[in-house]
Amino acid sequence: MSAADGNNGMPRIGIMGAGAIGLYVGGMLATAGARVTFAARGRTLEALSRGLAVTRIGGFKAELKPERYRAGSVSGLAGCDVILFCTKSGDTEGSARELAAVLSKPVTVISLQNGVGNVDLLRSCLPGQEIVAGTVPFNVVRMSPNAVHCAMTGMVLIGPGVASQRLVEAAHGSPLAIGIRDDIDAVLWGKLMLNLNNGLNVVNGVPLRQQFSDPGYRQVLAMAIDELLAALDAAGIEPAGATRTNPRLIPKILRLPTWLFRIIARQQLRMDATARSSSWDDLKASRVPETAFLNGAVCKLAEAQGLQAPVNRLICDFVDRAFAAGASPEMTGDELLARVRIALG
């Protein structure tokens, strides 16, 4: 079968990594009639045999029966035309090699992962395959092994590729919006700014909307983003916005008084009370944190430019301690800000 075959002439879409993002994007595509196959194992695979529930902010709900998609081992992705790579960054290499062992024809692999560097790793592990960068600049919460909830508005962004427009068309008929960006590499750096909060959400341990009401946390996040901007400037990299907000305005907005921040946040970034970061989900599930690919990436870029990123380094340390303890320290913004100021001397 060619990429034009399948349901309604749409490409066959595989999901590598059946976590919150993989289940949400794959589930939304399935609601639009796309032919979707999930590579899953363990509790997730067993739960998908009973169905998949997908909801999103604004009231959308879909209960997908198992006949609406396929779920099984990685070998089930061999017949797909487009594979959305949604694993955790720390699992990229191992999962890519697992995928490489079952692919027998050229496919388009689109990374929808956090952090930077995953695309280069995928290219090294999947030679001969088209690798396209992408990002999901909104929050998805895993409610149960086969239920996910999108708690924020936003659009999936992907780079140009052989199958990119086909994927956009496959989402028609569902609330999932997919956009193609020629500047996707710059967008990944812009998205990283937002992901620098993931570790802070672990340190705080409360839903994102509650966390962003804490001026101490917003101040620390602004300082972490300042370090990233300084490193990007030194490297000659200009980030692009993954949301409607100019990336360079984000630290200024975070430092606004809470009442004014809330007004702007309601206009620019809608989220409901359930929104949590993916790193918080990782803590609860006892998975390895992605901080090395987020705040750690800032430290690495800064060091390469002869700079330091002490705030991001401290966030990495706090997250490592939280994961070692298996619980959030539930630190207030004022407590964290005081710790940061001590670390800065």
C-alpha positions in Angstrom: 0.0 0.0 0.0 1.2 3.5 -0.7 1.0 6.6 1.6 -2.2 7.5 -0.3 -3.9 4.3 0.7 -5.8 3.6 4.0 -8.8 5.3 5.4 -10.1 8.0 3.1 -6.7 8.2 1.3 -5.0 9.4 4.5 -1.5 8.2 5.6 -1.2 5.4 8.1 0.0 7.1 11.3 2.1 5.4 14.0 2.6 6.6 17.6 6.0 5.7 19.1 5.5 6.5 22.8 2.0 6.0 24.2 2.3 8.6 27.0 0.1 11.7 27.5 1.2 13.4 24.3 1.2 10.3 22.1 -2.2 9.2 23.3 -3.7 12.7 22.9 -2.4 13.4 19.4 -3.0 9.9 18.2 -6.5 9.9 19.8 -7.4 13.2 18.2 -6.3 12.0 14.8 -8.3 8.8 15.2 -11.4 10.9 16.0 -10.9 12.5 12.6 -10.9 9.1 10.9 -7.2 8.7 10.6 -5.7 5.1 10.7 -3.7 5.2 13.9 -1.4 2.5 15.4 -0.1 2.9 19.0 3.1 1.2 20.0 2.4 0.4 23.7 3.2 -2.1 26.4 2.2 -3.1 29.9 -0.7 -1.3 31.6 -1.1 1.1 28.7 -1.5 -1.7 26.1 -4.0 -3.6 28.3 -6.0 -0.4 28.9 -6.1 0.5 25.2 -7.8 -2.8 24.5 -10.8 -1.4 26.4 -10.8 2.0 24.6 -9.3 5.5 24.8 -10.9 8.6 26.3 -9.7 12.0 25.0 -10.9 15.3 26.4 -9.7 18.9 26.1 -10.3 22.3 27.6 -13.5 23.8 26.3 -15.6 20.7 26.8 -14.6 18.4 23.9 -14.9 14.7 24.8 -14.4 11.6 22.7 -14.7 7.9 23.8 -12.9 5.8 21.2 -13.7 2.2 21.0 -10.6 -0.1 20.3 -12.0 -0.7 16.8 -11.1 2.9 16.0 -7.3 2.3 16.2 -4.7 -0.4 16.6 -2.4 -1.0 19.6 0.4 -3.5 20.0 4.2 -3.8 19.9 6.6 -1.7 18.0 6.4 -4.2 15.1 2.9 -2.8 14.4 4.5 0.4 13.2 6.2 -1.3 10.3 3.4 -0.6 7.9 2.9 3.1 8.8 3.8 6.0 6.5 4.2 8.7 9.3 5.5 8.0 12.8 5.0 10.5 15.5 7.9 10.0 17.9 6.5 11.0 21.4 8.8 9.2 23.8 10.6 10.9 26.7 13.9 12.5 25.7 15.9 10.0 27.8 14.3 7.1 25.9 15.0 8.5 22.4 18.1 6.5 21.5 16.8 3.1 22.8 13.3 3.6 21.3 14.7 4.8 17.9 16.9 1.6 17.7 13.9 -0.5 18.5 12.0 1.2 15.7 14.8 0.9 13.3 14.8 -2.9 13.7 11.2 -3.1 12.4 11.1 -0.6 9.6 11.5 -2.0 6.1 10.5 1.0 4.0 11.1 4.8 4.0 8.9 6.7 6.5 8.6 10.2 7.9 9.4 10.4 11.6 8.2 13.5 13.3 9.6 14.2 16.8 7.0 15.7 19.2 9.4 15.6 22.2 10.5 18.1 24.8 13.9 19.7 24.7 16.5 20.1 21.9 18.8 17.5 20.4 16.3 14.7 19.8 16.2 15.3 16.0 19.9 14.8 15.6 19.8 11.7 17.7 16.9 10.3 15.7 18.9 11.0 12.4 21.8 9.0 13.7 19.7 6.1 14.8 17.4 6.0 11.8 19.6 6.5 8.8 17.7 6.8 5.5 14.5 7.9 7.1 13.1 11.5 6.9 13.3 13.1 10.3 11.2 16.2 11.0 11.2 18.4 14.1 8.0 19.3 15.9 6.7 20.4 19.2 3.6 20.4 21.3 3.4 23.8 23.1 0.5 22.9 25.3 -0.2 20.7 28.4 -1.7 17.3 28.3 -2.5 15.4 31.6 -2.6 11.6 31.9 -5.8 10.9 33.8 -5.5 7.1 33.7 -3.7 4.5 31.5 -6.2 5.1 28.7 -7.5 8.6 29.4 -5.9 11.9 28.6 -7.0 15.6 29.0 -5.6 18.6 27.1 -5.6 21.3 29.8 -4.4 24.2 27.6 -5.1 25.7 24.2 -2.4 25.5 21.5 -1.4 24.1 18.1 1.0 21.3 17.3 3.9 22.7 15.3 5.9 20.7 12.8 8.6 21.4 10.2 8.2 21.0 6.5 8.5 17.5 5.1 7.2 15.0 2.6 4.2 14.1 4.8 3.7 17.3 6.8 0.8 18.7 4.8 -0.8 15.2 4.8 -0.7 15.2 8.6 -2.3 18.6 8.8 -5.1 17.3 6.6 -5.4 14.1 8.7 -6.3 16.3 11.7 -9.2 18.0 9.9 -12.5 17.0 11.6 -11.1 17.1 15.1 -10.2 20.0 17.4 -6.5 19.2 17.0 -4.7 22.0 15.1 -1.4 21.3 13.3 0.7 24.0 11.8 3.8 23.8 9.6 6.7 26.2 10.5 9.7 26.7 8.3 11.6 28.1 11.3 10.9 25.0 13.4 14.5 24.8 14.8 14.0 28.3 16.2 10.6 27.3 17.5 12.2 24.5 19.5 14.3 27.0 21.4 11.3 29.1 22.0 9.4 26.1 23.3 12.4 25.3 25.6 11.7 28.6 27.4 8.3 27.3 28.4 9.6 23.9 29.3 12.1 25.5 31.8 9.1 25.6 34.1 8.7 21.8 34.1 11.3 21.3 36.8 9.9 24.2 38.9 6.5 22.5 38.8 8.1 19.4 40.4 9.7 21.6 43.1 6.3 23.3 43.8 4.1 20.3 43.4 0.8 22.2 42.6 -1.2 22.7 39.4 0.3 25.1 36.9 -2.4 27.8 37.3 -1.8 27.9 41.0 1.9 27.9 40.6 1.8 30.9 38.2 -0.1 32.8 40.8 3.1 32.7 43.0 5.3 35.7 42.1 8.4 34.0 43.6 8.1 31.1 41.1 7.5 33.5 38.2 10.6 35.4 39.3 12.8 32.3 39.3 11.4 31.2 35.9 12.2 34.6 34.5 15.7 34.3 35.8 16.1 30.8 34.2 14.8 32.2 30.9 17.2 35.2 31.1 20.1 32.6 31.3 18.8 30.8 28.2 18.4 34.1 26.2 22.0 35.1 27.1 23.3 31.8 25.9 21.3 32.0 22.7 22.5 35.5 22.0 26.1 34.4 22.5 25.6 31.4 20.1 23.9 33.6 17.5 20.5 31.8 17.8 17.3 33.7 17.6 14.4 31.8 19.2 10.9 31.9 17.7 7.6 31.9 19.6 5.8 28.6 20.0 2.9 30.7 21.3 1.6 34.1 20.3 4.0 35.8 22.8 7.4 37.0 21.6 9.9 34.9 23.5 11.9 37.9 24.6 8.8 39.4 26.3 8.2 36.3 28.5 10.6 37.3 31.3 9.1 40.8 31.4 5.6 39.4 31.6 6.5 36.9 34.3 7.8 39.8 36.5 4.6 41.8 36.3 2.4 42.2 39.4 0.2 39.1 39.8 -3.1 40.9 39.0 -1.7 42.2 35.7 0.0 38.9 34.9 -3.3 37.1 35.2 -5.0 39.4 32.7 -2.3 38.9 30.1 -2.1 35.1 30.8 -5.8 34.8 30.2 -5.4 36.4 26.8 -2.3 34.6 25.7 -2.3 31.2 27.4 -5.5 29.5 28.5 -5.2 26.6 30.9 -7.6 24.8 33.2 -7.2 23.9 36.9 -5.9 20.4 36.1 -2.8 21.4 34.1 0.4 20.0 35.3 3.9 19.7 33.8 5.1 16.4 32.1 7.9 16.4 34.7 5.4 16.2 37.5 3.8 13.3 35.7 7.2 11.6 35.5 7.7 12.1 39.2 4.4 10.5 40.1 5.1 7.6 37.7 8.7 7.1 38.9 10.2 7.7 35.5 13.6 9.3 34.8 13.2 13.1 34.6 13.8 15.0 31.4 15.5 17.9 33.2 18.9 17.2 31.6 17.3 17.9 28.2 15.6 21.1 29.4 17.3 23.1 32.1 20.4 21.0 31.6 20.4 22.0 27.9 20.6 25.6 29.0 23.6 24.8 31.1 25.3 23.0 28.3 24.7 25.8 25.8 25.9 28.4 28.2 29.1 26.5 29.0 29.8 26.1 25.3 29.7 29.9 25.1 31.9 30.5 28.1 28.9 31.4 30.3 27.3 30.0 33.4 23.6 29.2 34.1 23.5 28.9 37.9 19.7 29.2 38.2 19.1 26.4 35.7 21.8 24.3 37.4 20.1 24.8 40.8 16.7 23.7 39.3 18.3 20.5 38.0 19.7 19.8 41.4 16.3 20.3 43.1 14.6 18.1 40.6 17.2 15.3 41.0 16.6 15.4 44.8 12.9 15.3 44.3 13.1 12.3 42.1 15.5 10.6 44.4 13.1 11.1 47.3 10.1 10.2 45.1 8.1 13.3 46.1 8.0 17.0 45.6 9.5 19.2 48.3 6.5 21.4 47.9 8.6 24.5 48.2 6.9 27.9 48.1 8.0 30.6 45.6 9.5 32.7 48.4 11.5 29.8 49.6 12.8 28.9 46.2 13.7 32.5 45.4 15.6 32.8 48.6 17.6 29.6 47.7 18.3 31.0 44.3 19.6 34.3 45.7 21.9 32.5 48.1 23.2 30.4 45.2 23.9 33.6 43.2 25.9 34.9 46.1 
